[in-house]
C-alpha cells in the first residue's frame, strides 16, 4: 500500500510535516508512506500553465498522487482557513484526473483548527468521491520539535491510534480501488 502524505504547510519546521514523518517512521511494514512537503515549490496556479506548459514541480506532484493508492493530508489553519499553499496545490489538481476517486483522509497536528478542517473537508469531498470524512487522526503536538513528535507518537496509546488509522485507511484504499469504475465506460 502506497500512501502519499501531503503537508499543507510551507514552513521548514512544520509540525504537520513532522507528524507525517513520524507516521512514516512507525507505519506497519505493508504501508509505505511518502511525505510531500514541497507545497512552497509549486508556482501560483494559472490555467495558462496547464497542458504543455505545466511546470516540472507540478508535474512531479501530480505524478506522486497518481502513483499513490491514497492521500493523507495534514495542514495548519491560517486565519481560520486552508493555507494558501495547500489551496494552490489543490487548484492545480482541479482540471486533472489524478485526484478524482482517490481515497483521501485527514490527519491534524493541533487541538484547534476546526474551521480550516470544515473548509478542507468541503473542498476534498468536491474533488474526490472517495474522501473519507470518518477516517481522521488528531494528535495535538503543536509547537513540539520533530524529535519530540516522534517520541510522542511512539507512546503506546498514540502509536496504537496512528497504526489503527493507517490500517483502516489502507483497508479503505483497497476497497475503493477494487470498486473504481472503468474510466472508458463513463
N, C-alpha and C positions, 0 to 999 in steps of 0.2 A: 504494500500500500504506500503510495507516494503522496504526501501532503505538502502543499506549499503554504507556509505560514507567512502572511503578509503583515508587516508592521506599518501602521498608519502614521508613524512618527518620522520626521526628518532629523530628529535630534540624534547626535552621535552617541550619547549615553542614555538612550531611551529606555525607560522602564518596560515599555511594551516589547521592544526588541529583546531586552534581557529576559523577559518572561518566556518569549517564544524560543529563545536559545536554550533556556533551562529545560523547557519541554522537549526540545530536540535531544538534550542530553539524557533525559530519563525515559524517552519513548520506548515502548516494547519493541523487541527485535524485528517484528514483522511490519513495523511502521517506520518509514523513512521520512523525516521532516527536513525540508529545505527552507531556510529563512530568507525571505526577500526583504531587505532593509534599505533599498535604493530608491525609495519614493522621491527623494530630493533630486535624483538624477534624471527624472522624466521631465521633458520640456512641457511648457504650458500647452494644453490641448488646443489644437486648431484643426478643423476639418481639412484645411489646405495641406496639412502634413500627412493625411491618410493616404493609403494606396502606395504608389511607388516612392513617395516622399517620406514614408514612415521612418522616423528616427530609429537608429540601432538600439538605443536603450528601451524604447517602447516595444520594438520587435522582440527583444530578449524577454521582457516582462510578459508579453503575450505568449511567447513560446513556453515559458515556465508554467503558465497557467494551463496551456494545452497539454503539457506533459504530466500534469498532476492528476491524481484521482479526486482531489478535493482541496478546498481552500479553508484555512483558518485565518481569521483576521483579528488583530489586536490593535486598538487605536486609542490615543488620548482624546480628550474632549477639549476643544478650543472654542471659547465663547459660546458654550452650550451647543456646539455643533461639530460636524465632521471637520477635521483639519483640512486645510486647502490642498495639501499634497496628496492626501488619500482621495479626496474628491476628484482631483485632477487625474489620478491613476484610474479611477472608476470611469471618468469621462472618456478616456482612451479606449475603454472596452465596450462602450455602448453600441457602436456600429459593427463590431466584430461578432464572431460566434464562439469565441473561446470560453466565455463565462455562461452562455446560455445552457441551462441544465446542469451546470457544475455544482456539486454539493458544496455548501458553504456553511460554516458555523463561526460563532464569535467567542473570543477569549477577552477578558478585561482585567487590567492590572491595577484597578483603583476601586475604592469603596464608593466613589462618586462617578458621575459621567452618564447618568441615566438619560439625560436629554439627548446627548450625542448618540447613544445606543438606540434610542427610539427612531431618530432620523436615519441612522445607518441601517437599521432593520427594514425600514420602508424602502430605502434605495436598493438594498440587496434582494429583497423579495420582488422588486420590479425587474431586476436584472436576471435573476435565476429562479426557475421554477423549483429548484432544489435547495433553496436557502432554508435551513432548519433552525427556526427560532427557538425550539425547545432545547437544542443542544447548546449549552452555554457554560463556560467556566470563568468564574470570577475569583481571582486571588489578589487581594489588596496588598500590593507591595510597593506602592507609590513612594518615591524618594529613597528606595533601597538601592544599594550598589548591585551590579550584575552578579558579583560573587555571593552576596547575601541572598539574592533572589534564588539562586541555585540551591543554596543551603535551606532556605525556607521551603522550596519545592520538594526537597528531599525528606522533610519531616513526614513520617509515615502517613498521617491522615491527609496531608496535602498531596503527597505522591500518589496515594490511592485515588484521590479525587481526580487528579490530572490524568492518570493512566486509564481510569474508567471513562473519562471524557474522550480520550484518544481512541480507545477501543470502540466506544459507542459511535464515534464519528466514522471510524474505519468501517464498521458494520453498515452504517447508513450509506457510505460511499459505495460499498459493494452492492447493496440492494438497489441503489439508484442506477448504478452502472449497468446492472442486468435488465433494468426497465427502460433504458434510453430508447426513444423512438428512432426509427431509421430516418435520417435526415432526407434521404432521397424520396421517401414516401410522403413527405409533407407538402 
